[in-house]
Amino acid sequence: MSEARRRVLVTGGGRGVGAAIVRALAASGCDVDFTYRSSADEAGHLAAEVRAAWPSATVTARPIDLSDRPALELFAGEVEEIGFSGFVHNAGQSYDALAATLSQDRAETAMQVNFWAGARLAKAVLRPMIRARDGRIVFIGSVAALRGNSGNAAYAAVEGSVALV
Ligand SMILES: NC(=O)c1ccc[n+]([C@@H]2O[C@H](COP(=O)([O-])OP(=O)(O)OC[C@H]3O[C@@H](n4cnc5c(N)ncnc54)[C@H](OP(=O)(O)O)[C@@H]3O)[C@@H](O)[C@H]2O)c1
């Protein structure tokens, strides 16, 4: 009997590192759902590319702004219903500024997207994984968690939280 395909959720999969993760997962035999916010065109092209390259893979692009907490809550409910066996929290924002020019709103948005959204979605994928006694959760972090630079305080703090997940 063939093994069931793994269905993996990737945040921020429309471009950059996230798009590379989506391709790698599809190439390794997974079905992939990925989120995007502003990269709608890139997300559409990526989904078409993956379907053409790996016809057996099911790929679904899902729009969401992970800084929007009510939208995240709704999305987390959908995620829990679907029941993923893998989750990669890749979406992230950098934010560098010296204290004198730091915007608390921007720093808090980075914390919401990089850490809290990942934590909320990890909670949503965890229950089905526990039931299935199988699952993988990966958070993409940054070297800034280990060594920040001047002007890096907010981002280093955000990434320090991500690293300790
Ligand atoms: N590249 C590097 O050198 C580097 C170094 C250290 C750590 N990282 C980490 O690696 C991950 C990916 O890096 P990258 O270079 O590919 O980053 P990137 O090119 O800046 O892409 C950021 C990704 O996060 C998504 N995103 C940002 N804000 C969002 C929001 N509010 N809601 C939903 N999605 C949001 C973007 O989606 P849209 O484009 O659709 O808006 C995009 O897919 C990030 O977590 C980053 O912190 C990267």
The ligand as a Gaussian input file, in Angstrom:
#p B3LYP/6-31G(d) Opt

LIG

0 1
 N       16.963000      36.322000       3.035000
 C       17.757000      36.424000       4.089000
 O       18.945000      36.799000       3.977000
 C       17.245000      36.080000       5.463000
 C       18.118000      36.199000       6.534000
 C       17.647000      35.880000       7.789000
 C       16.358000      35.430000       7.978000
 N       15.529000      35.340000       6.917000
 C       14.161000      34.880000       7.184000
 O       13.751000      33.979000       6.182000
 C       12.370000      34.159000       5.887000
 C       12.165000      34.433000       4.400000
 O       13.084000      35.398000       3.991000
 P       13.059000      36.066000       2.542000
 O       14.395000      36.625000       2.286000
 O       12.440000      35.116000       1.550000
 O       12.066000      37.276000       2.828000
 P       11.298000      38.217000       1.820000
 O       11.787000      38.035000       0.418000
 O       11.330000      39.563000       2.428000
 O        9.822000      37.612000       1.909000
 C        9.076000      37.772000       3.071000
 C        7.899000      36.826000       2.983000
 O        7.089000      37.042000       4.137000
 C        5.776000      37.363000       3.705000
 N        5.182000      38.344000       4.612000
 C        5.757000      39.466000       5.115000
 N        4.868000      40.155000       5.845000
 C        3.695000      39.444000       5.810000
 C        2.410000      39.623000       6.360000
 N        2.097000      40.705000       7.097000
 N        1.469000      38.695000       6.114000
 C        1.743000      37.622000       5.364000
 N        2.945000      37.389000       4.794000
 C        3.908000      38.287000       5.019000
 C        5.909000      37.937000       2.301000
 O        4.699000      37.764000       1.614000
 P        4.233000      38.764000       0.406000
 O        5.444000      38.929000      -0.494000
 O        3.130000      38.036000      -0.264000
 O        3.798000      40.049000       1.049000
 C        7.052000      37.100000       1.741000
 O        6.568000      35.878000       1.241000
 C       11.884000      35.323000       6.763000
 O       11.278000      34.828000       7.932000
 C       13.180000      36.050000       7.106000
 O       13.097000      36.709000       8.359000
 C       15.945000      35.651000       5.663000

